[in-house]
Amino acid sequence: MTPVGVPVSVWIWAAFDPVLIAVAVSLGWRADQKGKIFIAAIAALAIALLVDWLLTLIGLPTLAPLSRSGPTLFPVRAVAALAWAALGYGARRLRGRWR
């Protein structure tokens, strides 16, 4: 059995999924405690996967499509969701300091 080779571009597109970024930054922005960043990341990951799955289901192209035979890249998407949520959280805290 040979491992499935995934191009690096697919890994990058999975991390820069627009739905993932929008939801993670938005929820991270609204988080009022550091621990809620993890909740924001989990919610962003779930919503992004759901949207990608629905787009794949109806036949529209996506940047990193989900399929039975293809990789879903959960680790890449999870780390990216956490990073984007933390970025949103940090941006709001920095904004508050400059006011």
C-alpha positions as CSV (number, residue, x, y, z in Angstrom):
1,M,0.0,0.0,0.0
2,T,1.5,3.3,-1.0
3,P,0.7,6.6,0.8
4,V,-1.4,9.1,-1.0
5,G,0.6,12.1,-2.2
6,V,-1.0,15.4,-1.6
7,P,0.4,18.5,-3.4
8,V,1.6,21.2,-1.1
9,S,-0.8,23.6,-2.8
10,V,-3.7,21.7,-1.5
11,W,-2.3,22.0,2.0
12,I,-1.9,25.7,1.6
13,W,-5.5,26.1,0.2
14,A,-6.8,24.1,3.1
15,A,-5.2,26.5,5.6
16,F,-6.4,29.6,3.6
17,D,-10.0,28.5,3.1
18,P,-12.0,31.8,3.0
19,V,-14.9,30.4,5.0
20,L,-12.5,29.1,7.6
21,I,-10.7,32.5,7.8
22,A,-13.9,34.5,8.0
23,V,-15.5,32.4,10.7
24,A,-12.4,32.0,12.8
25,V,-11.4,35.6,12.8
26,S,-14.9,36.7,13.5
27,L,-15.4,34.3,16.4
28,G,-11.9,35.0,17.7
29,W,-12.6,38.8,17.6
30,R,-15.7,38.2,19.7
31,A,-14.0,35.9,22.2
32,D,-13.6,37.6,25.6
33,Q,-11.3,35.0,27.2
34,K,-8.2,33.2,25.8
35,G,-9.8,29.8,26.3
36,K,-12.6,30.7,24.0
37,I,-10.2,30.8,21.1
38,F,-10.3,27.0,21.1
39,I,-14.0,27.0,20.9
40,A,-13.9,29.6,18.1
41,A,-11.4,27.4,16.2
42,I,-13.6,24.2,16.6
43,A,-16.7,26.1,15.4
44,A,-14.8,27.6,12.5
45,L,-13.4,24.2,11.5
46,A,-16.9,22.6,11.6
47,I,-18.5,25.4,9.6
48,A,-15.8,25.4,7.0
49,L,-15.9,21.6,6.6
50,L,-19.7,21.7,6.3
51,V,-19.6,24.5,3.6
52,D,-16.9,22.6,1.7
53,W,-18.8,19.4,1.9
54,L,-22.0,21.1,0.6
55,L,-20.2,22.7,-2.3
56,T,-18.5,19.4,-3.2
57,L,-21.9,17.6,-2.9
58,I,-23.6,20.0,-5.4
59,G,-20.7,19.9,-7.7
60,L,-19.2,23.4,-7.3
61,P,-15.4,23.6,-7.3
62,T,-13.7,24.3,-4.0
63,L,-10.1,25.1,-3.2
64,A,-9.5,22.0,-1.0
65,P,-12.4,19.7,-1.8
66,L,-13.7,17.0,0.5
67,S,-14.2,13.5,-0.8
68,R,-14.1,9.9,0.3
69,S,-10.9,9.2,-1.6
70,G,-9.2,12.5,-1.0
71,P,-7.6,13.8,2.2
72,T,-9.7,16.1,4.3
73,L,-6.5,17.6,5.9
74,F,-8.0,17.9,9.4
75,P,-4.7,18.7,11.1
76,V,-3.9,21.5,8.6
77,R,-7.4,22.9,8.9
78,A,-7.5,22.6,12.7
79,V,-4.1,24.4,13.2
80,A,-5.1,27.1,10.7
81,A,-8.5,27.6,12.4
82,L,-6.7,28.0,15.8
83,A,-4.2,30.4,14.3
84,W,-6.9,32.5,12.6
85,A,-9.0,32.6,15.7
86,A,-5.9,33.7,17.8
87,L,-5.2,36.4,15.2
88,G,-8.7,37.7,15.5
89,Y,-8.5,37.7,19.3
90,G,-5.1,39.4,19.3
91,A,-6.2,42.0,16.8
92,R,-9.1,43.1,19.0
93,R,-6.9,43.3,22.0
94,L,-4.4,45.4,20.1
95,R,-7.2,47.6,18.8
96,G,-8.3,48.2,22.4
97,R,-4.9,49.3,23.5
98,W,-4.6,51.9,20.8
99,R,-7.8,53.7,21.6
